[in-house]
Amino acid sequence: MNNAKDLYLYKREGAYIPRIAAVHDLCGYGKCSLGVAIPVLSAAGCDVCPVPTGLFSAHTRFPKWYMHDTTDMLTDYLDAWVEEGVEVDAIYSGFLGAAEQVEAIQRLYREHPKALRVVDPVMGDGGQKYVTYTDELCDAMAALADGADLLTPNLTEVSIITGMPYQGQDVDDAYVRAAIDALLERGAKNVVLKGVVRGDGLIRNYLAGVDCDLAEVSGELLPYMLHGTGDLYASALLGAIMAGQSLYDSVAFASELVVDAMRVTSQQPDFEVRGVSFEPTLGKMTSLLA
């Protein structure tokens, strides 16, 4: 893949503002999901139209949290979009609240056949599924790999989708190649595999797709983990693509922005649970439009 038009199906011209349906949950405290996607993509010059898949009081790393499943409202919600003639240029999905919500995403695909399909298959990390994810939901989420223009899993999610054994984050190039090939064979057109760590102070992301061979983008590995960095990464990646960057350049941009945001976060009180502090990095998103 050598240029952005290979990845999305319309060409951004002049002052046109692309519209993105963001199918994610909304979290009250602990920055992640729509709380990240809306400001980050807006800063990149996109009109973000949320489709909330769940309402959380706080993210699930807190000992106490409340979740409201929005599945029952999604049909009426999207029916109203149809009546209003809402059109979108991209459909960007992440955390889901129930297996039935996959049908809402597939409905959006049917109703907007030219829209870019970006799937961040948020299901787990560190070899474990998230606490709200059932086997049924994981199977339904895995089905979204088929037809995705861009799929952005971590190694845990690769294992869930493909059935390959989870081997931790220190995997060799042969495993990376096999994992990405398996995802492409499932129907994904382009894959960004996140979070390979080999003990040398770097974190590696890999990309490959229908028009490019395997490539690596590495960056500094910081000595702490934060909630919401995956959402920030995928949102920054999509924002760069919508601004006309190549997939490789978008991966590099998103990787650097996440590291910058993590450094800012480490200076905040209770930073290990509050979520990634991306706000000071929004100027970099806006700079994509220069």
DOKOLZA-938903 format. One record per residue (C-alpha): residue in three letters; x, y, z. Coordinates in steps of 0.001 Angstrom, whole numbers, always signed. Layout:
DOKOLZA-938903
+------+---------+---------+---------+
! resn !      px !      py !      pz !
+------+---------+---------+---------+
!  ALA !       X !       Y !       Z !
...
+------+---------+---------+---------+
end
This chain:
DOKOLZA-938903
+------+---------+---------+---------+
! resn !      px !      py !      pz !
+------+---------+---------+---------+
!  MET !      +0 !      +0 !      +0 !
!  ASN !   +1701 !   +3161 !   -1168 !
!  ASN !    -941 !   +5831 !    -712 !
!  ALA !   -4104 !   +6526 !   +1191 !
!  LYS !   -6495 !   +6037 !   -1729 !
!  ASP !   -5609 !   +2329 !   -1689 !
!  LEU !   -7098 !   +2135 !   +1803 !
!  TYR !  -10269 !   +4173 !   +1543 !
!  LEU !  -12746 !   +4500 !   -1224 !
!  TYR !  -13256 !   +8217 !   -1550 !
!  LYS !  -10806 !  +11066 !   -2039 !
!  ARG !  -10842 !  +13871 !    +478 !
!  GLU !  -10798 !  +17168 !   -1346 !
!  GLY !  -10580 !  +20765 !    -260 !
!  ALA !  -12523 !  +21622 !   +2867 !
!  TYR !  -14601 !  +18428 !   +2866 !
!  ILE !  -15019 !  +16976 !   +6374 !
!  PRO !  -15357 !  +13171 !   +6313 !
!  ARG !  -18005 !  +11617 !   +8553 !
!  ILE !  -17172 !   +8593 !  +10709 !
!  ALA !  -19639 !   +6299 !  +12488 !
!  ALA !  -17792 !   +5387 !  +15698 !
!  VAL !  -19275 !   +2193 !  +17149 !
!  HIS !  -17804 !   +2066 !  +20669 !
!  ASP !  -18845 !   +2248 !  +24306 !
!  LEU !  -18941 !   +5466 !  +26343 !
!  CYS !  -17091 !   +5490 !  +29639 !
!  GLY !  -17791 !   +8108 !  +32315 !
!  TYR !  -14439 !   +7938 !  +34110 !
!  GLY !  -11154 !   +6537 !  +32825 !
!  LYS !  -10496 !   +7828 !  +29323 !
!  CYS !  -11086 !   +5266 !  +26593 !
!  SER !  -13420 !   +4335 !  +23726 !
!  LEU !  -15696 !   +7190 !  +22573 !
!  GLY !  -14100 !   +9492 !  +25136 !
!  VAL !  -10913 !   +9139 !  +23095 !
!  ALA !  -12243 !   +8573 !  +19580 !
!  ILE !  -14460 !  +11672 !  +19418 !
!  PRO !  -11858 !  +14324 !  +20335 !
!  VAL !   -8946 !  +12646 !  +18556 !
!  LEU !  -10746 !  +12172 !  +15247 !
!  SER !  -12385 !  +15589 !  +15531 !
!  ALA !   -8941 !  +17166 !  +15896 !
!  ALA !   -7984 !  +15400 !  +12653 !
!  GLY !  -10831 !  +17175 !  +10881 !
!  CYS !  -13439 !  +14408 !  +10996 !
!  ASP !  -17131 !  +14554 !  +11882 !
!  VAL !  -17541 !  +11787 !  +14465 !
!  CYS !  -21033 !  +10264 !  +14807 !
!  PRO !  -21106 !   +7961 !  +17838 !
!  VAL !  -23033 !   +4698 !  +17981 !
!  PRO !  -22775 !   +3809 !  +21699 !
!  THR !  -22493 !     +75 !  +22374 !
!  GLY !  -22576 !    +428 !  +26152 !
!  LEU !  -22521 !   +3034 !  +28899 !
!  PHE !  -19946 !   +2533 !  +31658 !
!  SER !  -19550 !   +4444 !  +34896 !
!  ALA !  -15817 !   +3716 !  +34702 !
!  HIS !  -13572 !   +1351 !  +32798 !
!  THR !  -13271 !   -2229 !  +33979 !
!  ARG !   -9860 !   -1931 !  +35643 !
!  PHE !  -11638 !    -209 !  +38529 !
!  PRO !  -12959 !   -2544 !  +41252 !
!  LYS !  -16439 !    -994 !  +41006 !
!  TRP !  -18133 !    -147 !  +37719 !
!  TYR !  -21603 !    -130 !  +36193 !
!  MET !  -22485 !   -1054 !  +32607 !
!  HIS !  -25682 !    -359 !  +30687 !
!  ASP !  -26083 !   -2511 !  +27565 !
!  THR !  -27457 !    -419 !  +24682 !
!  THR !  -28278 !   -3323 !  +22345 !
!  ASP !  -32050 !   -2823 !  +22540 !
!  MET !  -31856 !    +789 !  +21324 !
!  LEU !  -29552 !    +318 !  +18349 !
!  THR !  -32212 !    -646 !  +15792 !
!  ASP !  -34287 !   +2472 !  +16484 !
!  TYR !  -31128 !   +4569 !  +16676 !
!  LEU !  -29975 !   +3501 !  +13210 !
!  ASP !  -33527 !   +3641 !  +11807 !
!  ALA !  -33524 !   +7339 !  +12711 !
!  TRP !  -30245 !   +7790 !  +10835 !
!  VAL !  -31841 !   +6237 !   +7752 !
!  GLU !  -34836 !   +8564 !   +7997 !
!  GLU !  -32513 !  +11558 !   +8248 !
!  GLY !  -30424 !  +10377 !   +5297 !
!  VAL !  -27200 !  +10210 !   +7297 !
!  GLU !  -24231 !   +9155 !   +5133 !
!  VAL !  -20831 !   +8117 !   +6474 !
!  ASP !  -17399 !   +7769 !   +4911 !
!  ALA !  -16006 !   +5311 !   +7467 !
!  ILE !  -17338 !   +2826 !  +10028 !
!  TYR !  -14966 !   +2452 !  +12971 !
!  SER !  -15880 !    -194 !  +15539 !
!  GLY !  -14315 !   -1110 !  +18867 !
!  PHE !  -15641 !   -2402 !  +22187 !
!  LEU !  -19037 !   -4116 !  +21957 !
!  GLY !  -21510 !   -4852 !  +24718 !
!  ALA !  -23183 !   -7950 !  +23266 !
!  ALA !  -22867 !  -10379 !  +20363 !
!  GLU !  -26057 !   -9004 !  +18803 !
!  GLN !  -24335 !   -5650 !  +18289 !
!  VAL !  -22260 !   -7120 !  +15468 !
!  GLU !  -25446 !   -7071 !  +13391 !
!  ALA !  -25663 !   -3299 !  +13903 !
!  ILE !  -22167 !   -2951 !  +12432 !
!  GLN !  -23002 !   -5268 !   +9535 !
!  ARG !  -26163 !   -3232 !   +8956 !
!  LEU !  -24021 !     -89 !   +8675 !
!  TYR !  -21834 !   -1933 !   +6164 !
!  ARG !  -24884 !   -2778 !   +4064 !
!  GLU !  -26301 !    +732 !   +4224 !
!  HIS !  -22952 !   +2417 !   +3477 !
!  PRO !  -21203 !     +30 !   +1080 !
!  LYS !  -18528 !   +2547 !     +60 !
!  ALA !  -17519 !   +3412 !   +3616 !
!  LEU !  -14116 !   +2430 !   +4930 !
!  ARG !  -14415 !    -446 !   +7413 !
!  VAL !  -12033 !    -121 !  +10360 !
!  VAL !  -12260 !   -2815 !  +13035 !
!  ASP !  -10397 !   -2537 !  +16319 !
!  PRO !  -11375 !   -5958 !  +17714 !
!  VAL !  -11314 !   -4969 !  +21380 !
!  MET !  -11621 !   -8257 !  +23277 !
!  GLY !   -8734 !   -8607 !  +25715 !
!  ASP !   -5074 !   -8169 !  +26552 !
!  GLY !   -2288 !  -10049 !  +28277 !
!  GLY !   -3727 !  -13382 !  +27170 !
!  GLN !   -7084 !  -12762 !  +28901 !
!  LYS !  -10509 !  -11760 !  +27607 !
!  TYR !  -12108 !   -8670 !  +29120 !
!  VAL !  -14540 !   -9505 !  +31897 !
!  THR !  -17665 !   -8566 !  +29903 !
!  TYR !  -16730 !  -10739 !  +26911 !
!  THR !  -18390 !  -14114 !  +26436 !
!  ASP !  -17307 !  -16789 !  +23966 !
!  GLU !  -20361 !  -15894 !  +21877 !
!  LEU !  -19348 !  -12242 !  +21743 !
!  CYS !  -15752 !  -13136 !  +20824 !
!  ASP !  -16980 !  -15359 !  +17983 !
!  ALA !  -19234 !  -12587 !  +16698 !
!  MET !  -16453 !  -10016 !  +16933 !
!  ALA !  -14068 !  -12333 !  +15070 !
!  ALA !  -16526 !  -12438 !  +12171 !
!  LEU !  -15891 !   -8721 !  +11585 !
!  ALA !  -12415 !   -9565 !  +10314 !
!  ASP !  -14034 !  -10682 !   +7060 !
!  GLY !  -14238 !   -7615 !   +4842 !
!  ALA !  -12430 !   -5236 !   +7190 !
!  ASP !  -10433 !   -2678 !   +5225 !
!  LEU !   -8243 !   -2293 !   +8295 !
!  LEU !   -8022 !   -4649 !  +11299 !
!  THR !   -5966 !   -3597 !  +14355 !
!  PRO !   -5638 !   -6471 !  +16866 !
!  ASN !   -3179 !   -7026 !  +19674 !
!  LEU !   -1654 !  -10464 !  +20227 !
!  THR !   -4421 !  -11608 !  +22581 !
!  GLU !   -7045 !  -10689 !  +20014 !
!  VAL !   -5094 !  -12461 !  +17272 !
!  SER !   -5264 !  -15614 !  +19366 !
!  ILE !   -9019 !  -15234 !  +19942 !
!  ILE !   -9770 !  -14566 !  +16276 !
!  THR !   -7490 !  -17187 !  +14693 !
!  GLY !   -7223 !  -19869 !  +17371 !
!  MET !   -3426 !  -19584 !  +17336 !
!  PRO !   -1948 !  -20218 !  +20800 !
!  TYR !   -1218 !  -17066 !  +22786 !
!  GLN !   +2559 !  -16980 !  +23329 !
!  GLY !   +2907 !  -13693 !  +25186 !
!  GLN !   +4207 !  -10514 !  +23636 !
!  ASP !   +7688 !  -11827 !  +22794 !
!  VAL !   +6983 !  -13552 !  +19481 !
!  ASP !   +9319 !  -13958 !  +16536 !
!  ASP !   +8889 !  -12775 !  +12959 !
!  ALA !   +7630 !  -16206 !  +11880 !
!  TYR !   +4744 !  -15979 !  +14369 !
!  VAL !   +3972 !  -12427 !  +13269 !
!  ARG !   +3883 !  -13488 !   +9633 !
!  ALA !   +1688 !  -16490 !  +10373 !
!  ALA !    -699 !  -14390 !  +12475 !
!  ILE !   -1116 !  -11673 !   +9863 !
!  ASP !   -1494 !  -14222 !   +7071 !
!  ALA !   -4230 !  -15958 !   +9080 !
!  LEU !   -6093 !  -12668 !   +9495 !
!  LEU !   -5765 !  -11830 !   +5819 !
!  GLU !   -7056 !  -15293 !   +4945 !
!  ARG !  -10105 !  -14587 !   +7122 !
!  GLY !  -10909 !  -11666 !   +4834 !
!  ALA !   -9172 !   -8651 !   +6320 !
!  LYS !   -7678 !   -6463 !   +3584 !
!  ASN !   -5042 !   -4796 !   +5751 !
!  VAL !   -3795 !   -5666 !   +9239 !
!  VAL !   -1886 !   -3722 !  +11866 !
!  LEU !    -673 !   -6104 !  +14585 !
!  LYS !    +150 !   -4239 !  +17799 !
!  GLY !   +2361 !   -4776 !  +20795 !
!  VAL !   +5251 !   -7152 !  +20092 !
!  VAL !   +7861 !   -6788 !  +22866 !
!  ARG !  +11207 !   -8588 !  +22812 !
!  GLY !  +13096 !   -7245 !  +25810 !
!  ASP !  +15210 !   -4689 !  +23948 !
!  GLY !  +13375 !   -1554 !  +25076 !
!  LEU !  +11197 !   -1352 !  +21974 !
!  ILE !   +7562 !   -2037 !  +21203 !
!  ARG !   +6865 !   -3217 !  +17671 !
!  ASN !   +3820 !   -2906 !  +15465 !
!  TYR !   +3569 !   -4733 !  +12146 !
!  LEU !   +1487 !   -3970 !   +9082 !
!  ALA !    +679 !   -5873 !   +5924 !
!  GLY !   -2103 !   -5956 !   +3416 !
!  VAL !   -3317 !   -6537 !     -78 !
!  ASP !    -926 !   -4003 !   -1580 !
!  CYS !   +2098 !   -4159 !    +745 !
!  ASP !   +4431 !   -6738 !   +2217 !
!  LEU !   +5151 !   -7082 !   +5918 !
!  ALA !   +6646 !   -3946 !   +7477 !
!  GLU !   +7672 !   -3074 !  +11038 !
!  VAL !   +7328 !    +183 !  +12970 !
!  SER !   +9070 !    +263 !  +16346 !
!  GLY !   +9103 !   +2804 !  +19154 !
!  GLU !  +10164 !   +3264 !  +22738 !
!  LEU !   +8647 !    +863 !  +25276 !
!  LEU !   +7703 !   +2743 !  +28449 !
!  PRO !   +7810 !    +876 !  +31794 !
!  TYR !   +4072 !   +1069 !  +32540 !
!  MET !    +753 !    +143 !  +30963 !
!  LEU !   -2246 !   +2458 !  +30633 !
!  HIS !   -5924 !   +1960 !  +29933 !
!  GLY !   -7137 !   +3482 !  +26667 !
!  THR !   -3888 !   +3438 !  +24715 !
!  GLY !   -5340 !    +959 !  +22219 !
!  ASP !   -8276 !   +3282 !  +21563 !
!  LEU !   -5916 !   +6227 !  +21187 !
!  TYR !   -3708 !   +4265 !  +18814 !
!  ALA !   -6537 !   +3131 !  +16542 !
!  SER !   -8158 !   +6582 !  +16541 !
!  ALA !   -4897 !   +8369 !  +15728 !
!  LEU !   -4183 !   +5799 !  +13025 !
!  LEU !   -7577 !   +6339 !  +11417 !
!  GLY !   -7265 !  +10112 !  +11745 !
!  ALA !   -3957 !  +10048 !   +9876 !
!  ILE !   -5422 !   +7846 !   +7133 !
!  MET !   -8407 !  +10160 !   +6712 !
!  ALA !   -5973 !  +13064 !   +6423 !
!  GLY !   -4345 !  +11351 !   +3442 !
!  GLN !   -1340 !   +9623 !   +5037 !
!  SER !    -121 !   +6230 !   +3821 !
!  LEU !    -766 !   +3231 !   +6039 !
!  TYR !   +2923 !   +3002 !   +7008 !
!  ASP !   +3131 !   +6708 !   +7848 !
!  SER !    -152 !   +6484 !   +9758 !
!  VAL !   +1156 !   +3575 !  +11843 !
!  ALA !   +4335 !   +5512 !  +12617 !
!  PHE !   +2355 !   +8640 !  +13488 !
!  ALA !     -13 !   +6797 !  +15824 !
!  SER !   +2834 !   +4947 !  +17520 !
!  GLU !   +4701 !   +8172 !  +18291 !
!  LEU !   +1571 !   +9979 !  +19469 !
!  VAL !    +703 !   +7221 !  +21946 !
!  VAL !   +4193 !   +7361 !  +23481 !
!  ASP !   +3901 !  +11137 !  +23817 !
!  ALA !    +506 !  +10816 !  +25505 !
!  MET !   +1793 !   +8131 !  +27868 !
!  ARG !   +4606 !  +10438 !  +28997 !
!  VAL !   +2083 !  +13180 !  +29741 !
!  THR !    -116 !  +10711 !  +31599 !
!  SER !   +2695 !   +9617 !  +33913 !
!  GLN !   +2770 !  +13144 !  +35359 !
!  GLN !    -901 !  +13004 !  +36412 !
!  PRO !   -2243 !  +11833 !  +39810 !
!  ASP !   -3434 !   +8213 !  +39865 !
!  PHE !   -2193 !   +7928 !  +36295 !
!  GLU !   -2161 !   +4138 !  +36196 !
!  VAL !   -5955 !   +3916 !  +36419 !
!  ARG !   -7336 !   +7237 !  +35197 !
!  GLY !   -6752 !   +6507 !  +31505 !
!  VAL !   -4431 !   +7936 !  +28899 !
!  SER !   -4058 !  +11745 !  +28970 !
!  PHE !   -4111 !  +12488 !  +25266 !
!  GLU !   -5334 !  +16097 !  +25435 !
!  PRO !   -1928 !  +17809 !  +25012 !
!  THR !   -1311 !  +15723 !  +21876 !
!  LEU !   -4404 !  +16941 !  +20008 !
!  GLY !   -2352 !  +19644 !  +18306 !
!  LYS !    -446 !  +16879 !  +16536 !
!  MET !   -3714 !  +15488 !  +15239 !
!  THR !   -4687 !  +18931 !  +13940 !
!  SER !   -1285 !  +19300 !  +12293 !
!  LEU !   -2234 !  +16451 !   +9944 !
!  LEU !   -4481 !  +18950 !   +8140 !
!  ALA !   -1686 !  +21424 !   +7390 !
+------+---------+---------+---------+
end
